[in-house]
Amino acid sequence: QHCFTKSPDGFLYCEDTKVQDVMEKVEKRPFYLYSKPQITRNVEAYKEALEGLKNSIIGYAIKANNNFKILQHLRMLGCGAVLVSGNELKLALCAGFDPTKCIFNGNGKILEDLVLAAQEGVFVNVDSEFDLENIVAAARIAGRKVNVLLRINPDVDPQVHPYVATGNKNSKFGIRNEKLQWFLDAVKAHPNELKLVGAHCHLGSTITKVDIFRDAAVLMVNYIDEIRAQGFEVDYLNIGGGLGIDYYHSGAVLPTPRDLIDTVRELVHSRNLNLIIEPGRSLIANTCCFVNRVTGVKTNGTKNFVVIDGSMAELIRPSLYDAYQHIELVSPAPPAAEVSTFDVVGPVCESADFLGKERELPTPAKGTGLVVHDAGAYCMSMASTYNLKMRPPEYWVEEDGSVTKIRHGETFEDHMRFFEGL
Ligand code: LLP
């Protein structure tokens, strides 16, 4: 069951709510619209897949979407959190996440943030020699031993856009196996500051083949065998996030959370490990549409353009990664509307400002609603205020069909506040 569907008469619905009706009720500006029940269903799919694996943790990658209301909901459903900055850690704590289900990741963690992590007792991934030194220093300042996992760079090609690949040997993330012994010795040398509890890897994002996860997990359990052979009692295997979704809406059968977990289940059992996963996109992307209005239609040379009010400022993935996100109109086209191939573009002063290229659409009238699908992950969280297009408001459809605002849209007045008192 998916939250966004077209009715036979051509209207887009979010659960049982007509998107057009929402557009008429809310502020006249681009907005993000989520389905709260879809968020629940996505978490349940992971929980069901993890049944039978003791003490597993679903660490939601907060970077994908940091809406506070969404975080509270995910926490209530039992998720932990994966953090990449001190502010994400603070936010997770504010949202009530259990620190023992939180993992602090990153290749450039700063001392101040590590001290907070140490005080709160979250898991910390060790990324480099200097990172280990900083974690030791943080443990001393906090007066608390830190539970650490070694982030190993397994050199498995995730077969994705280079900007979202992280587990190749030349990437900036993690530790290469040649250096593993150095890290084990360094942990041994700091028994009062560090407790090694596991190993972590993250291969990349938008991965659509589970074999890639399996190849990495095979390497990882071998590393865990090596680590255990030196007397460390490590219990956790963290296989990171990265499961892709069907951005193309092509009906292609993509791996599900169950497929992902099933491909590593036996390995995890064979070593009696606790599994940590760090999904972002596969929990939140498909729960949301970015809703826009058509400002007008124009033609230049051989190109037709649909110009909308939203832009690369609110949703940068197409511009940054050439990412495809499915686009459709929220209402039926008049019978006479001609179907053409359009680039869907925003008002920002850059030719990189497009939401979709070469899309077949019925020529829309001014004011028609147009959505960009699968906008729940890495869209609002990567939004900027470029061209002073302020960050948009967010709404969700609740279980009972009511529509609630879950974040205010930023305003010009918000912007001017940065200069008050200067
Ligand atoms: N764990 C680690 C260590 C990560 O670096 C990431 C994402 C995740 C988990 C979550 O991965 P996911 O399940 O969401 O694929 N802005 C890009 C994606 C960047 C992903 C960065 N790391 C995009 O819009 O596609």
Boltz pocket constraint, residues with backbone or C-beta under 6 A from the ligand:
constraints:
  - pocket:
      binder: B
      contacts: [[A, 61], [A, 64], [A, 82], [A, 105], [A, 163], [A, 164], [A, 166], [A, 202], [A, 204], [A, 205], [A, 206], [A, 240], [A, 241], [A, 242], [A, 243], [A, 278], [A, 279], [A, 280], [A, 281], [A, 282], [A, 317], [A, 321], [A, 377], [A, 378]]
      max_distance: 6.0
